[in-house]
Each structure stands twice: as C-alpha cells, then as structure tokens.
Amino acid sequence: MTTTNRISNLSNQFNASIAGFKKVFSVASMTLAVAMPIVLSSPVKALQVQMTPQSPRLGDTISVIVSLDNPANGGNVTVSSGQETYTAYEIAPNKYRAFIPTTPLEKPGGRTVKVSGGGETKNLTLSIGTRKFPVQRINLPPGKAGVKATELELRRAREFREVRTPEKFWKGTFKRPNQGRMSTQYGVRRYYNGVFANDYYHRGLDYAGASGSAVVAPAAGRVVLVGTVAQGFKVHGNVIGVDHGQGVASIFMHLRQISVKEGDFVQPGQKIGTVGSTGASTGPHLHWGLYVNGKSVDPMPWLHGTAEK
C-alpha cells in the first residue's frame, strides 16, 4: 500500500469517528433536553399547612401549623380568617403555629383560613360544627343581683385578655386547677333572676371545691393580673390572671385567698390561691377561664392534651 493510500484510509477513519461522535452527542443532547423540563416542571412547595382538630366544633381551639420548605423566599408567616389576623409564632426552625379561637356566639359552618409564607399563599376551607350548649337559671341573692363591674375591673380584665408574649411557657397537657367536681361546663347560656343574658356564655369551667381548698396553676406562666374585692373587683372577686405565652392565658375568679403577686412565674401544680365565694358568686367555687388570642375557649381539649396536636 502506498503512502497516499494509507493517508486516505486514516482520513476516512477519522471522519467516521467524528461522525459517530456527533451522533452520540446528538442523542445525549436530545436526552438531556427531554429530561431537563421534567425537573423544572416540579418546583418544591414552599408552604405546608396542617390544621387540627380535623372536625372542630364551636368552642374549640384550632391549631394552624405552617412549615416552610423554602424559607429563602421569606419567613414572614401570616394566618387570618374573616376580619381577624392571628400571630404565627415560631415553634421550631422554619415551623410556625397560630391559634384560632372559636366561641358559642359564632355561627357554625364554613370559613376561609388564609395562610401566607415563603412567597406562597393558600386559602383553606374550614368547617366548624355546631354544638348545643345547655341553659342554666341562676338566682343571685340580694346584694349580688345586678352587680356591675367597675371601670377598673373592666380595664384590667381587658388588659389581661390583650397580653401577647412570644415565648411559650406551657408544656403539654394542662392540669386541673382544683380537685373539686366540675359543677358548670363551658359554654352554658344563662338566665339571671329570670332574665336571659344576651351575648353571654359561661366563659370557663366551674369547680365546686370546698372553701379554702387549693387552687393550682394548670400550666407554667407569669402572673399578669392580681385583683381584689377591696380594689373594686365586684364581679370577678379576688382574681388571678396567668399568661402562658403565645396568646394563651388563664383567669381564676371568686378566690378566698391569693398566694402570688404580679410578676411571679408559676409552675404547673403550684398553689396560687384558695377557693372562695367573692364577687358575683352564689357559693364557694372556682371559676377557671382559658383565653386564646383574647377569646374564651373550652379548656377541656387543653386538659386532654388535644388542643395543640
């Protein structure tokens, strides 16, 4: 074979190799072109929302837990329903929770919960079930019938309901504040001396504890309200308010004695006072009210440990 033929053969082999390489590269390019849109068409969802309980009723506390999978888009989480906006507190890295309170004065049915965070907004539908609350007739003795709260009492009670502390003080299930039997449940509607109390419902639980029996803190918190009959608390009587943090607070009414002062930090089960019959009361008992974002909710789910799951 001549030198010219050898050069020709090498040239042909080189051209064939180039052609084969282009073919393989073309197929690889087509494969990549097909694969890339599949990846790009599946963006990571930034906002995950969980609401409990799944079938809430009037008086329940609705827990809205928001998880951000892509916090780089913005970590400002907001939760709103109707005209109300509820603060979402961070409970873990990139995880937030807001509580929506419901009361017996509201109408059952569907409502929209708007959740925003991580550059995304979701409008979720929530159905609130109806609930029948019993009616009770109360006859107040002379001197206590028609007792009206003083301006001081109303102002201090309002300030107590407006307390919002970012820290979460409570842990898990709440404790019973008194060992007496429960005499009046949450949400009861009432007649006082034969007159129906419009826009009223029993804002808490009553325990028929013996006069002088211990009242304990159901959960950790800071005492933000201490009031007495001598100061003008004619309806509440001797009263204590405890802030459990993140919009959750307890009030204890009609006490005989008070064992704490404003600013004290109390632990679950710690004695804070004793049962009495001060203020608008027909006999010795403890009234325990639980407030979430300023509204009185049913304490029972908190006693059962289901309110914040």
VENCOR-V818329 format. One line per field, one symbol per residue. ss: DSSP state (A for helix, B for strand, O for the rest). burial: 1 if it has 24 or more other ideal C-beta (glycine too) atoms within 12 Angstrom, else 0. Layout:
BEGIN
ss: ???
burial: ???
END
This chain:
BEGIN
ss: OOAAAAAAAAAAAAAAAAAAAAAAAAAAAAAAAAAAAAAAOOOOOOBBBBBBOOOOBOOOBBBBBBBBOOAAAOOOOBBBBOOBBBBOBBBBOOBBBBBBBOOOOOOOBBBBBBBBBOOBBBBBBBBBBOOOOOBBBBOOOOOOOOOOOOAAAAAAAAAAAOOOOOOBOOOOOOOOOOOOOBBBOOOOBBBBOOBBOOOOOOOOBBBOOOOOOBBBOOOOBBBBBBBOAAAOOOOOOBBBBBBBBOOBBBBBBBBBBBOOOOOOBBOOOOBBBBBBOOOOOOOOBBBBBBBBOOBBBOOAAAAOOOOOO
burial: 000000000000000000000000000000000000000000000111101010011111111111110000001011111001011111100111111111110100001011111101010101010010100001010001001010001001100110110001110001111101011111111101000000001111111110001111111111111111100111111111111111111111111111010001110101111111111111111111111111111111111000110
END
